[in-house]
Amino acid sequence: MKHLVAQLALYLTNGLIAHVPSHSLRRAWYERVVGVSIGRRTSVLMGLHIEVRGRPRPGRPAITIGDHTVVNGGCHLDGRGGLSIGDNVSVSPGVWILTDEHDINDPDFPEVLSPVRIDDYAFIGSKAMILPGVTIGRGAVVGAGAVVTKSVAPFEVVGGIPARTIGRRNSEPRYELDYRPAFE
C-alpha cells in the first residue's frame, strides 16, 4: 500500500502539480509531499519532472537545491541516487540530470545509483544532460546540448558530446540570482 501511495504522489507531482501556474503551490508540494529541499529565493519553474523513491530518509537519497537558484521549465531531476544543486545555480530549460543507470555488462542488468553534485554559481545550458556520478564544480559552465559524462572542474567551460573543455571562466562570480516569476 505504501508503494502505491508513493507512486500516486509521484504521478500527481509530474502529471498535475508540475503544470500548475502557481510557483508557491508547486514549491509547497515539492517540499512537503515529495521531500525536495528548496533554498531561499529559489525558483522552480513549470514543467519540472522529478524522479525519487519516496520521501528522503537515512539510506534514501534526496534532491536538495540551494538558495537563489533557478531551475527552468522542462527539466528532469533524478534524485534516486542523490542530487545536490548549490546556491546561485542557473539550470536552463530542458536540462536532464540523471543519477540512475544500469550495468549493461552484468547479466542481471542491475540498477546503479550514483549521486550528482552541482556546486555554487554553475550554469547549465539548455538541453544539456548530466550523467550519474558527475560533479559540476563551482562556477563551471556546461554548454547547451552537452552530454557530461565526467566531472567538470571549477570555472571550466565544457561543451559537446561527450562534453570536453572548451574554455574557462575568468573571474569569480558574485551575482545573486533572484528570479521570482508571478505565475511560472
C-alpha positions in Angstrom: 0.0 0.0 0.0 2.9 2.4 0.8 4.4 1.8 -2.6 1.1 2.6 -4.3 0.7 5.9 -2.3 4.3 6.8 -3.3 3.6 6.1 -7.0 0.4 8.1 -6.8 2.2 11.1 -5.3 4.9 11.0 -8.0 2.2 10.7 -10.7 0.4 13.7 -9.3 3.7 15.6 -9.0 4.8 15.1 -12.6 1.3 14.9 -14.3 -0.5 17.7 -12.5 1.4 19.8 -10.0 4.3 20.5 -12.4 1.9 22.3 -14.7 0.0 24.4 -12.1 0.8 28.1 -12.8 1.5 28.9 -9.1 5.1 28.8 -8.0 4.1 28.9 -4.3 1.8 25.8 -4.7 4.4 23.8 -6.7 7.1 24.7 -4.2 5.0 23.7 -1.2 4.1 20.4 -2.9 7.7 19.6 -3.8 8.9 20.3 -0.2 6.0 18.8 1.8 4.9 15.9 -0.3 7.9 14.9 -2.3 10.6 15.9 0.3 12.7 18.1 -2.0 14.7 20.6 0.0 14.5 24.1 -1.7 16.5 27.0 -0.6 15.5 30.7 0.0 14.6 32.8 -3.1 14.9 29.7 -5.3 12.6 29.4 -8.3 11.5 26.1 -9.8 9.5 26.7 -13.0 6.7 24.8 -14.6 7.1 21.5 -16.4 9.7 20.0 -14.0 9.8 16.2 -14.0 11.1 14.6 -10.7 12.3 11.1 -10.1 12.5 10.0 -6.5 11.9 6.8 -4.5 9.7 8.3 -1.8 10.5 10.9 0.8 14.1 11.2 1.9 15.3 9.2 4.9 18.5 7.5 6.0 19.7 5.4 3.1 17.3 7.0 0.7 18.9 9.9 -1.2 17.1 13.1 -1.9 17.1 16.3 -4.0 18.5 19.4 -2.4 18.5 22.8 -4.1 20.4 25.8 -2.6 19.5 29.4 -2.2 18.9 31.8 -5.2 18.9 29.0 -7.7 16.7 28.9 -10.8 15.5 25.5 -12.3 13.8 26.4 -15.6 10.9 24.6 -17.2 11.1 21.2 -18.9 13.9 20.0 -16.7 14.2 16.4 -15.5 15.7 16.0 -12.0 16.5 12.4 -10.9 17.1 12.2 -7.2 17.1 8.4 -6.8 20.8 8.3 -6.4 21.1 11.7 -4.7 21.1 15.2 -6.3 22.6 18.3 -4.7 22.4 21.7 -6.5 24.2 24.6 -4.9 23.5 28.3 -4.5 23.1 30.7 -7.4 23.0 27.9 -9.9 21.2 28.5 -13.3 19.7 25.4 -14.8 18.4 26.3 -18.3 15.2 24.8 -19.9 15.2 21.1 -20.8 18.2 20.0 -18.8 18.3 16.3 -17.7 20.2 15.4 -14.6 20.4 11.6 -14.1 21.6 9.6 -11.0 20.4 6.2 -12.1 21.7 3.8 -14.8 22.1 0.1 -15.4 25.2 -2.1 -15.5 25.0 -3.3 -19.1 27.8 -5.9 -18.6 26.0 -7.7 -15.8 23.6 -10.4 -17.0 21.1 -9.3 -14.3 21.2 -5.7 -15.7 21.2 -4.2 -12.1 20.4 -0.6 -11.4 23.4 1.5 -10.4 22.8 4.7 -8.4 25.5 7.5 -8.3 24.9 10.9 -6.9 25.3 14.2 -8.9 26.5 17.4 -7.3 26.4 20.8 -8.9 28.3 23.4 -7.0 27.6 27.1 -6.4 27.4 29.5 -9.4 27.4 26.7 -12.0 25.5 27.5 -15.2 23.9 24.5 -17.1 22.9 25.4 -20.7 19.6 24.4 -22.4 19.1 20.7 -23.1 22.3 19.6 -21.5 22.5 16.1 -19.9 24.5 15.3 -16.8 25.1 11.6 -16.2 25.3 9.7 -12.9 28.3 10.3 -10.6 29.3 13.7 -12.1 30.3 16.7 -10.1 30.0 20.1 -11.7 32.5 22.4 -10.0 31.9 25.9 -8.6 31.4 28.4 -11.4 31.6 25.8 -14.1 29.6 26.2 -17.3 28.0 23.4 -19.3 27.2 24.4 -22.9 23.8 23.9 -24.4 23.2 20.3 -25.6 26.3 19.0 -23.9 26.4 15.4 -22.5 28.5 15.4 -19.4 30.0 12.0 -18.7 32.9 13.1 -16.4 33.2 15.7 -13.6 33.8 19.3 -14.5 36.5 21.3 -12.7 35.6 24.6 -11.1 35.3 27.5 -13.6 35.8 25.1 -16.5 33.6 25.6 -19.6 32.6 22.4 -21.3 30.5 21.6 -24.4 29.9 18.8 -26.9 29.1 15.1 -26.9 30.8 13.9 -24.8 31.5 17.2 -23.1 35.1 18.4 -23.4 36.8 21.5 -22.1 36.3 24.5 -24.4 37.3 27.3 -22.1 37.4 28.8 -18.6 35.5 31.4 -16.7 38.0 34.2 -15.9 36.5 35.7 -12.8 34.9 34.7 -9.5 31.1 35.1 -9.8 29.5 37.3 -7.2 26.0 37.7 -8.5 22.8 36.6 -6.7 20.1 35.1 -8.8 16.7 36.4 -7.8 14.2 35.4 -10.5 10.7 35.4 -8.9 8.0 34.5 -11.5 4.4 35.5 -10.8 2.9 32.5 -12.5 5.7 30.4 -13.8 
